[in-house]
Amino acid sequence: MLIDELKFDQKGLIPVVVQDHISGEVLMQAYMNRESLQKTLETGRSWFYSRSRGALWEKGATSGNIQKVKGIYVDCDGDCLLIKADQTGGACHTGNRSCFATSLWTLEDNSREADIGETLEKLYKIVEDRKENPVPGSYTCYLFDKGIDKMLKKVGEESTEVVIAAKNDDKKELVYEISDLLYHMTVLMSCKNITFGDIAAQLMDRFK
């Protein structure tokens, strides 16, 4: 679809929802006009139009919390956009990760399965924070201190534990061991500067 085919409102604006490209978490909602959309396409970073200031603004230009755009999608009516982005820091001016941090109503359902993308992203961010800001007594910091050989040893050990648990045909034990393996793999990925976005991209290429 071309920009000229989008349905901008009477003021030349179109609403935009920004979503984390890995976890799917909704980060914010804003507006674009043709110029800000064009600048987003040109720079690969989110640009919006401020209705209160009557001017364009680049997300993170002053705070440093930029959004690297991974994809832009149009709804079926052509009157709303969805941006999937890699968010640096918090998306909200309050410092929160998402502008939708306040709950109006929620269904208490403990049976709901956790979102794997959101969970892995949270785990990765915690591991990254431990790498940059060591905490005394942290096992993650211990692994970084010991270095790559220790990490590889633990990945090997946890892989073996997964195999044993699978052979024992105990689902609870297997889930536990797979979780351990994913944690140690995440630490290894962080050490090698590999993100879950890199893994997702590789898997998507294989789908093709």
C-alpha positions, -999 to +999 in steps of 0.1 A: +000+000+000+012+035-009+011+065+015-014+082-008-038+053-002-039+058+036-070+075+051-057+105+069-084+124+089-096+160+082-065+174+099-042+152+078-034+128+107-036+091+112-034+073+146-004+050+152+001+022+178+036+012+186+043-024+197+075-041+209+086-062+179+096-092+201+072-094+230+042-078+213+037-054+242+018-022+233+042+007+241+023+038+231-002+055+208+005+087+188-003+104+155+015+109+122+010+131+093+024+124+058+057+142+066+064+124+098+055+090+082+079+098+054+107+108+078+101+075+097+105+056+064+136+075+056+154+073+089+142+040+103+132+057+136+098+068+148+086+103+140+052+116+150+031+148+148+023+166+181-012+179+180-006+202+210+026+218+196+016+215+159+051+202+150+069+170+141+089+152+168+113+123+168+107+097+196+138+098+219+154+128+203+159+144+238+155+114+261+176+090+241+147+064+243+146+060+205+125+035+186+141+016+158+114+006+134+112-030+124+080-028+104+050-007+097+016-022+091-018-008+080-052-020+093-079-033+070-096+001+066-063+019+059-070+045+087-046+032+114-010+022+115+009-003+137+046+001+142+067-028+155+099-013+170+129-020+191+124+004+220+154+018+239+145+025+275+110+035+284+084+045+258+064+066+282+075+101+293+069+089+329+098+065+326+075+034+323+083+009+296+047+013+282+023+042+283-003+016+292+010+009+327-022+019+346-048-008+349-085+002+345-098-034+347-084-068+344-097-103+345-081-123+373-073-155+356-044-175+370-048-201+344-037-177+316-004-188+301+024-164+303+034-147+270+067-163+260+079-134+240+073-109+268+088-133+294+120-139+274+124-102+266+121-095+304+146-122+312+171-108+286+168-073+300+175-085+335+205-104+323+217-074+304+213-052+335+233-076+356+260-075+330+262-037+330+253-032+367+267-061+388+248-070+419+267-088+448+255-124+453+238-125+418+242-159+401+240-141+367+269-118+377+288-149+389+285-164+354+297-132+337+327-131+362+337-167+354+334-160+317+325-179+285+340-213+296+318-215+326+287-204+306+294-231+280+299-257+307+265-248+323+247-249+289+261-284+283+251-295+318+216-281+314+212-297+280+220-330+295+195-324+323+168-317+296+176-350+279+174-369+312+141-353+322+126-361+288+136-397+292+120-398+326+087-387+310+080-362+338+065-331+323+070-310+355+106-319+357+111-313+319+096-279+321+119-270+350+150-282+331+140-265+299+136-233+318+171-237+333+185-243+298+168-212+284+181-191+312+217-202+307+213-198+269+201-162+275+232-154+296+254-169+268+235-149+242+240-117+262+277-124+265+279-128+227+256-098+220+230-119+204+193-109+210+161-128+207+154-105+178+184-120+160+170-155+167+135-145+156+149-131+123+168-163+117+137-185+123+116-162+101+141-167+073+137-204+076+099-201+074+104-186+039 
